[in-house]
Amino acid sequence: MGIRIGTGISTHEDPRVGAIEAAQDAHAALDGAAADLVVVFASGGHMENPEATVEGVHEALRPGALIGCGAGGVLGCGAEHEEGMAVAVWAASLAGGQAQTFHAMASIHEDTMTVIGMEDLAGARGAILLPDPFSFPTDPLLHDLAARAPGVPVIGGLASGRRPDERGVLFHADEVLDGGTVGVRLDDVELLPCVSQGATPVGPEMTITEAEGNVISELAGQPALDRIRAVIEELDPVERTLIAGGLLIGLVVDGGRPEYGHGDFLVRQLMGADPVGGTLAVAAPVHPGQVLRLHARDAASADRDLQDQLRLRVSALGGRPAGALAFSCNGRGRAMFGVEDHDADALSQELAGAPSAGFFAAGEIGPVGGASFLHAFTATVALFGA
């Protein structure tokens, strides 16, 4: 028997009762198999007493390993709860796979980062990471992992729920922690990452010919700002309407490969332009020889991209997955799509009803071009093979 996954969501106003309800629903889908790994996302009133939440999950599931975090909202079972009190429980029987959880703390002194408690991820099939955004330097860690554990997909999201006194909420085993990051290393588990950046490319590809740090001086041998203006003038009316909502820059993350595709563009904000020097500042490091393309984000492109990316992964898995963990930006939901349950409904439809659960994150973690990055406005999903 392969991996089995179950999910449950409860909006009960008592945190312990709600956790038990959601955990029992998740457990029922395991058909008697042990819950080797449990992931919990809790929002609203759960932040007033998260200890009761984790106690309820343990009472109902007796998990072999558990991680989770506070959330601004949760999603799963085809629905999204962006406001109010809710808890989502995701449970997996790993069929011989291994899950090693950890709680790590980090500090940076004179540009040197020290991490204590981090599991070595080299050689893993993948990892789930749930950092507290106020106490853990996620970007430097991901940069370090790209060198120390190359090719290992790291997927997750920044915790977005906090206690009334503003302390963070992370779950690890039977503890509630207020800082650092929790995570799990996965071995002998079929895991496929999916990062839907929700942006559509416009205009031609261009090669950076002069750059330093995050500043682009030349594109295709011309001052960068002049070249961008020329491209915008050549766009058709539909494309101009798209970029009116915000111009984005897509940078190819090639990982040393000569070929690349749509999923290898890392989409980042355009931070500013210098009309005198003709330079552009981008929210990412850049280098000469890197390929760039303008991107735009709107609800329609985000909807289409999520469906397309999920279909590609389902095809790669050979059919319906065992289930999925989802990390959606807290700027998506009704604010982006104008309707309820968009991402949760897309997951349910494209994954043929496979169980999924997740939360609205303050930043999403997932791989592009072979390296994992911290994103915004994405829907990032970890799909588990059946």
Number of C-alpha atoms within 10 A of each C-alpha: 8 13 20 23 29 29 31 28 30 22 22 18 14 16 29 20 18 26 33 27 23 26 30 21 20 26 26 15 17 18 12 9 16 18 23 20 24 27 25 31 32 36 30 25 19 31 26 15 15 26 18 20 26 26 18 22 26 19 14 17 21 18 20 17 20 29 27 28 32 31 32 24 27 33 29 28 20 19 18 24 25 22 12 14 22 29 33 32 30 30 31 26 25 25 16 13 14 19 21 15 22 20 23 16 17 18 14 12 7 5 8 9 13 11 15 11 13 18 15 12 20 16 14 19 19 24 22 22 25 28 31 28 18 14 15 21 19 24 14 14 16 20 14 13 20 19 11 14 18 17 20 20 27 28 28 26 33 27 28 26 26 24 18 12 8 10 15 24 28 30 27 22 18 16 15 20 19 19 20 25 30 26 28 26 22 22 19 14 20 19 20 20 22 24 24 24 24 23 27 22 19 22 16 11 15 19 18 22 19 21 21 12 11 15 22 24 22 21 24 15 13 15 18 26 21 14 16 18 10 11 15 15 11 12 15 11 9 9 17 16 12 18 19 10 11 13 17 23 22 25 25 23 20 19 15 8 8 6 8 14 10 12 18 19 23 21 29 19 16 17 15 12 16 13 10 7 11 17 21 21 21 21 15 16 13 21 16 15 14 17 21 21 20 24 24 24 22 16 15 13 17 24 18 14 19 24 18 13 19 22 16 13 20 19 11 11 17 11 14 18 25 21 28 27 24 28 29 29 22 25 16 21 22 14 11 17 17 11 9 15 19 18 25 23 18 17 28 19 14 19 23 14 17 22 25 29 30 32 33 31 31 23 26 28 31 28 24 24 20 18 22 22 24 18 22 23 21 26 28 28 28 26 25 24 21 21
